[in-house]
Each structure stands twice: as C-alpha cells, then as structure tokens.
Amino acid sequence: MSERILVIKLSAYNALQSSTIRMLAMVNGLIQLGYNVDLLTVKPHSAVVLNNTDEYSFLNEVNIVALETNQAYEKIVSGKKSSKKLDVLRKIYHRTQIYGGSKKIAEEVDISILPSREYDVVISVSDPKTSHIALERLLKQGLKCKKVVEYWGDPFYGDITQKALVPTFVLKREERKFLKLANRVVYTSPFTLEAQQKAYPDEAHKMVSIPTANIKERHFPENNSDVFTVGYYGAYFSHIRNIMPLYEASKSFDEKVQFIIEGDSDLELQNTENVRIIPRGVIENEEKTDLYVCVLNSSGTQIPGKVYHCAATNRPILIVLDGEYKAELRKYFEGFDRYYLCENNTDDISRSIKDIIRENASFAPLKALSPTSVAKDIINCSIQ
C-alpha cells in the first residue's frame, strides 16, 4: 500500500500565484512517485482558470478537500477597487493584520473533514501562513503522522512583502511557534535558509533549502518570426523589485525586438513601440517568447518562483541581479549552468539581451527542477 500524504494549503489551488504553482509542482511529483495525496485547501476561485489545463491533469488523482472561503474577507480585501471606501478598508486591513482572511478558516478547521486521521507525512505550505495554523489545530485535534514538513515561501520575519505595521517580536513569536511543530522546514532559497538558521538557532537543525520544482517540461517550437520577443511575467510592485531599468532598456532596441511586461503592479507604465504592458491574467504569450527575463527582489533573501518555473522550458533565461545578496546570488545561479546573469541597470540589461540574441544558443529544461526530483528531495529530507 502506498504511503499517504496530507498537503495543507489554505488558498485556492487554481490561484495564479507563485506559491500555488510551487505547491502544485510538488503534488505532481508526489503523485508521479506513487504517493496517495490528500489536499486540504479552500474552494477554487470561480473567476480564475488554471493555464494549460493539461499540465494539471494529475489533480484528478488527488483527493481534494475544499473548505469554504471567507466571503467577508474576499469582498473587502480581494475584490476590485470599486470605491475609495473599499480601497481604504483594504489598506487598513493589510496594515493591521499579519494573516489574511484564511485565518478564520484555519482556526475553525475540524479533523472530521479529513478522509483519515493518520498520515505518513503531513506538509503544510505557505503562503498563506495560515496553512501552519491549520496544521497546529489539526495536530491538537489528534492528527497522527510520522513526520511534519513545513514548506515555506516567504518567511515571517524578514518578509519584504509583509505590509502589517506589527513589531518584529510579534512576527518572530508567531514564526517560532510554527517552526516548533515541524520535523523539517523547507525553504526555497539558500539565503533565506541561512538567515532563518541565524534567527532561530534552536530550530536550525530542522531547516533545509530545496529549489522550487516546475509543473511540467515545456518544449516550445522554434519561433521563425522576424521579431524577437522578450517577456517578463510576474508581479513588479515597486517596493519589491525594480522593473524600470528593463523598461528603459527597451528603448535601445528597434521594432525587431519587442518586450512584454505582464503582471500586477502599483506602477502605471505606458505601452511604447517596443513594450506591451499587460495586467495579470491567463498568460497566453509565453510560448511565443524567445527570452524570459526574471528580475530579482530589491532586498531580502527570497528568490522569485519564476526563476525556477521558466527553467522548465527550452528558452533562454536572463536573471537580473539586485539587492544586497546579488554577489552570492550570482554564484548560486552560475551553479545551475542554465541562466544568463546581469546587473539591474539599463546598460547591462541592454548589452545582455543583445549578446543573447547574437549567441542564439539552445537550451533544455532543467532536470534538477523536475516535479519528481524536488518532491523526492522534500520527502527524503523529511524522513532523515
């Protein structure tokens, strides 16, 4: 009989978020390795459709246990900006709360909803960090498992996306509480791992770093167009990463090099002769993209998931280095022998793109980031 694994992630599994793709890639790997997987999640967003549904056919083999969403939270925080009052409420909420609307869901989860009370491995996945609250509650209700793994995206302490005006000691207190629950704690960045081990020396022995898996290898056909397309796909909020040098770099190219910048942002960039600005949605342009660009965060230790997801394709990838760890990040990414690297300034970005076009090198998906490879590493680290 195959081992049984419970995965906990209290956000919709069809959400277009890096943490969701990371979780799904791991689940895909677990299924391919022959594990029986139960996924405790919340009901999917009706207005969102997963890209390339064939890539997610493995979900047919997953026992999905979906909890009701927090409707009040969805209306106030996640809806469209329909009024100034609603916008103010959102800002107040994000400034005063360290957890989102799924906190209430996590605090009310009941073990009776699960198909089993015993698992070989339980894996709680953040974000949202309320997944770990649900884990804590289920353990208190008698959930039995041989090993508990916490699979973190952004940490709590040191998370540059954290908007709440909360004292540091509160964040560290909450994070330490969760870390104590786990037998193993997995981070996606070796630099986050190092920072967390220093912040929580008593829990450091539990912590490991494993890069993010891709969902599935994607071999795109050769683009015979006269136009070379450069694509940036992902959020680019100005307090997290600086997209402007890439935007400005487009001006050094003629019409034969086109840029797509697609994702959520607080910036209001304008279309130009070389650049199309597209809000986040169902991405339809990736197959026609000749070069992926990933801009790293302006500070902190986290690595955007897109860096790993793009490596599932046969296209070149340019990583734009930034932040206080860029020297260490350069050394780290050079070890993959898969990426082009440059500094986050207009001249270096322009030069690198021109060199990539001239070189016209061929690439293959990175096997080390396959779903089975990463899932196996997560399971193996959990049973040591």
ZIQUIZI-V427623 format. One record per residue. N is the residue number from 1. D_FIRST is the distance of its C-alpha to the first C-alpha in Angstrom with 2 decimals. Layout:
BEGIN
<<N;D_FIRST> <N;D_FIRST>>
END
This chain:
BEGIN
<<1;0.00> <2;3.81> <3;6.56> <4;8.92> <5;12.52> <6;15.72> <7;18.71> <8;22.12> <9;25.18> <10;28.04> <11;29.80> <12;29.46> <13;26.91> <14;29.60> <15;32.24> <16;34.06> <17;33.62> <18;32.64> <19;30.18> <20;28.43> <21;28.21> <22;26.90> <23;24.07> <24;23.26> <25;23.32> <26;20.78> <27;18.45> <28;19.05> <29;18.05> <30;14.78> <31;13.92> <32;15.19> <33;13.10> <34;9.85> <35;9.30> <36;9.28> <37;12.90> <38;15.23> <39;18.85> <40;21.52> <41;24.79> <42;28.09> <43;29.30> <44;30.26> <45;33.92> <46;35.47> <47;38.08> <48;35.79> <49;33.93> <50;31.53> <51;33.14> <52;31.91> <53;29.33> <54;27.78> <55;26.61> <56;24.57> <57;22.86> <58;19.46> <59;20.13> <60;19.39> <61;15.66> <62;16.13> <63;16.37> <64;19.91> <65;21.47> <66;25.16> <67;27.82> <68;31.49> <69;33.68> <70;36.77> <71;39.45> <72;42.36> <73;41.07> <74;40.37> <75;43.93> <76;45.69> <77;43.83> <78;41.95> <79;44.43> <80;47.16> <81;50.33> <82;52.31> <83;54.80> <84;56.20> <85;55.27> <86;51.60> <87;51.74> <88;53.31> <89;50.65> <90;47.93> <91;49.73> <92;50.28> <93;46.65> <94;45.43> <95;48.10> <96;47.24> <97;43.44> <98;40.87> <99;38.03> <100;37.96> <101;37.57> <102;33.84> <103;34.82> <104;35.54> <105;32.21> <106;30.42> <107;32.55> <108;31.81> <109;28.05> <110;26.50> <111;23.04> <112;23.08> <113;22.62> <114;19.05> <115;16.20> <116;14.78> <117;16.72> <118;14.08> <119;12.57> <120;11.73> <121;14.61> <122;17.39> <123;19.79> <124;23.18> <125;25.27> <126;29.05> <127;31.36> <128;31.91> <129;31.93> <130;31.35> <131;27.62> <132;28.02> <133;30.00> <134;27.18> <135;24.82> <136;27.48> <137;27.93> <138;24.27> <139;24.01> <140;27.20> <141;25.79> <142;23.01> <143;20.12> <144;17.88> <145;16.19> <146;15.96> <147;18.01> <148;20.39> <149;21.61> <150;24.74> <151;25.38> <152;29.13> <153;31.49> <154;34.96> <155;35.46> <156;37.42> <157;40.26> <158;41.79> <159;40.40> <160;43.28> <161;42.14> <162;42.52> <163;45.45> <164;45.76> <165;48.83> <166;47.04> <167;47.99> <168;45.92> <169;45.22> <170;43.50> <171;41.11> <172;40.38> <173;39.89> <174;37.31> <175;35.49> <176;35.51> <177;34.01> <178;30.97> <179;30.62> <180;30.48> <181;27.26> <182;25.23> <183;23.81> <184;24.38> <185;26.78> <186;26.70> <187;29.94> <188;30.70> <189;34.10> <190;35.03> <191;38.27> <192;36.67> <193;34.59> <194;37.84> <195;39.63> <196;36.90> <197;36.75> <198;40.52> <199;40.45> <200;37.81> <201;38.19> <202;36.34> <203;33.13> <204;33.80> <205;31.42> <206;28.43> <207;29.59> <208;28.72> <209;29.79> <210;27.62> <211;29.33> <212;28.27> <213;26.20> <214;27.59> <215;25.92> <216;26.64> <217;29.22> <218;32.41> <219;34.98> <220;38.13> <221;40.95> <222;44.11> <223;46.56> <224;49.91> <225;51.73> <226;54.83> <227;53.47> <228;51.14> <229;48.88> <230;47.81> <231;45.17> <232;44.29> <233;41.46> <234;40.67> <235;42.46> <236;45.66> <237;47.01> <238;50.05> <239;49.09> <240;45.82> <241;46.77> <242;50.05> <243;50.03> <244;53.83> <245;54.36> <246;52.09> <247;53.99> <248;57.29> <249;56.23> <250;55.99> <251;59.77> <252;60.30> <253;58.88> <254;60.50> <255;59.09> <256;57.06> <257;54.56> <258;52.99> <259;50.84> <260;48.30> <261;47.51> <262;44.94> <263;43.59> <264;44.52> <265;47.48> <266;50.41> <267;52.70> <268;54.61> <269;54.89> <270;56.98> <271;56.37> <272;58.55> <273;59.39> <274;56.46> <275;53.96> <276;52.06> <277;50.81> <278;47.96> <279;46.22> <280;42.46> <281;40.78> <282;38.71> <283;39.43> <284;40.88> <285;42.76> <286;40.20> <287;40.04> <288;43.82> <289;43.93> <290;45.18> <291;44.70> <292;42.49> <293;44.09> <294;42.23> <295;44.55> <296;43.30> <297;44.05> <298;47.56> <299;46.35> <300;43.34> <301;40.35> <302;37.98> <303;37.26> <304;37.12> <305;33.79> <306;35.79> <307;36.54> <308;32.94> <309;32.31> <310;35.40> <311;34.18> <312;31.70> <313;34.83> <314;37.33> <315;40.18> <316;42.09> <317;41.60> <318;44.40> <319;43.53> <320;46.53> <321;46.57> <322;47.87> <323;47.90> <324;48.56> <325;45.62> <326;46.54> <327;47.46> <328;44.10> <329;42.35> <330;44.31> <331;43.18> <332;39.52> <333;39.52> <334;41.54> <335;38.60> <336;36.54> <337;39.30> <338;38.69> <339;41.07> <340;44.81> <341;46.19> <342;49.40> <343;51.15> <344;51.43> <345;54.99> <346;56.55> <347;58.07> <348;54.97> <349;52.77> <350;55.39> <351;55.82> <352;52.08> <353;51.59> <354;54.62> <355;53.31> <356;49.90> <357;51.68> <358;53.95> <359;51.22> <360;49.07> <361;46.13> <362;42.86> <363;39.43> <364;35.75> <365;32.77> <366;31.70> <367;28.48> <368;28.01> <369;27.53> <370;24.89> <371;21.97> <372;19.42> <373;21.88> <374;22.56> <375;19.03> <376;18.07> <377;21.21> <378;20.45> <379;17.03> <380;18.58> <381;21.55> <382;19.56> <383;18.04> <384;21.28>>
END
